Amino acid sequence: MSNRQFAILAAAGCLALVVLIVIALPLAFFLPGWLRAEAPETAVVAQATVAPQAIETQQAVPTFTPPAVAGQQPGGERPVQVLLGLQQQGTDLTQLYEQLSPGVVSIQVFAQRGGQVGEGAGSGFIIDEQGHIVTNNHVVAGAQQVTVIYHNGIEASAEVVGTDEDSDLAVIRVDPATFPEDVGPLPLADSDQVVPGEWVVAIGNPFGLGGSLTLGIVSATGRLIPSGATTFAIPQAIQTDAAINPGNSGGPLLNLDGEVIGVNAQIATGGGAANSGVGFAIPSNVVRRVAPSLIETGRYVWPWMGVEGTSVNLIIQQANDLETQQGAYVNRVVSGSPADQAGLQGSTGQTSIGGVPVPTGGDVVIAANGQQIRDFADLLVSTAFGSPGDEVELTIIRDGQQITETVTLAARGGRQQG
């Protein structure tokens, strides 16, 4: 082969190589992309066909987004203590779960309600070495048979020791000899110290899946929630976005120090049946007051003032010519109640503001025993955390004048008014 022929052949080879690089490599790059786009679609279809319920379960997760970490590579693993931020450095949820889950139980109930016998499920937690377990009243209401299931699957029969419809709390008891070796009581926190933004965990038996752990934050404190069985409200409830679902009722809401801050009781569902990120727990300080009495006497006696009303808002302020929007407006005083005996006054008329009827003439409570009353919830708290026989000095605005009235609280008894 001559030098001229060799040079022509070499040039042709180089040209072919250039064509290969320019055309073939991009095709090689994009072709796997087309294939990858088909694979997830096929996988999703298969998952939906085999187990569609798994998709629904995966949607019930806490609503927080972990904060970005400086220097963290996208998609890299991050340790739990970094996920939780600086609030609890070094907290490991696996260790926390191992520590707390033995104190939480699943509860299976056979109950008669409305003339029919049915099966229900809930949660609870151990509060002492004598076998007492706190749960919700609505979990064990009408119970004919109660079974406790420990974290290791061992079952034990339980008896209902006491119930309180007004707080939706109940205490049941098992023979402590049935406790597995690692089972023990969970400590109660001071729920007055709980603030929004704290990380919390819930452990319970959602949908019969015992020992489930969910993570979230305290969304708000001081909520009023209905008891469900009476017309009285439960004060100081804790709102959380930790996933709470049917079956979590009665289980603990805990801080990252392993203390119970509340008893999971209710969820706001928007018409559905599963968690939507708005759950409520009965505060631990209510448990402190109620549980010992349920253990000792089987019941708890709440104090009662006998008023119904609302918080002072803009239209209440305008209709009643009030200087501020602070205070509890008394719309009705129950006849014969402590408030009635003390001379409190409810609405005497009404007016219309923007076509909305607004009550007028009722007392506005602005302080109780010298403590400011900002809204109607504050007035309920000042009553609920007292005792029958306590005297409460109320500072009231009536007809534009500030006066004081002293109310002697009585036991609620069978009354269903506020």
Secondary structure, 3 states (H helix, E strand, C coil): CCHHHHHHHHHHHHHHHHHHHHHHHHHHHHHHHHHHHHHHHHHHHHHHHHCHHHHHHHHCCCCCCCCCCCCCCCCCCCCHHHHCCCCCCCCCHHHHHHHHHHHEEEEEEEEEECCEEEEEEEEEEECCCCCEEEEEHHHHCCEEEEEEECCCCCEEEEEEEEEECCCCEEEEEECHHHCCCCCCCCCECCHHHCCCCCEEEEEECHHHCCCEEEEEEEEEEEEEEECCCCCCEEEEEEEECCCCCCCCCCCEEEECCCCEEEEEEEECCCCCCCCCCCEEEEEHHHHHHHHHHHHHHCCCCCEECCEEEEECCHHHHHHCCCCCCCCEEEEEECCCCHHHHHCCCCCCEEEEECCEEEEECCCEEEEECCEECCCHHHHHHHHHCCCCCCEEEEEEEECCEEEEEEEECEECCCCCCC
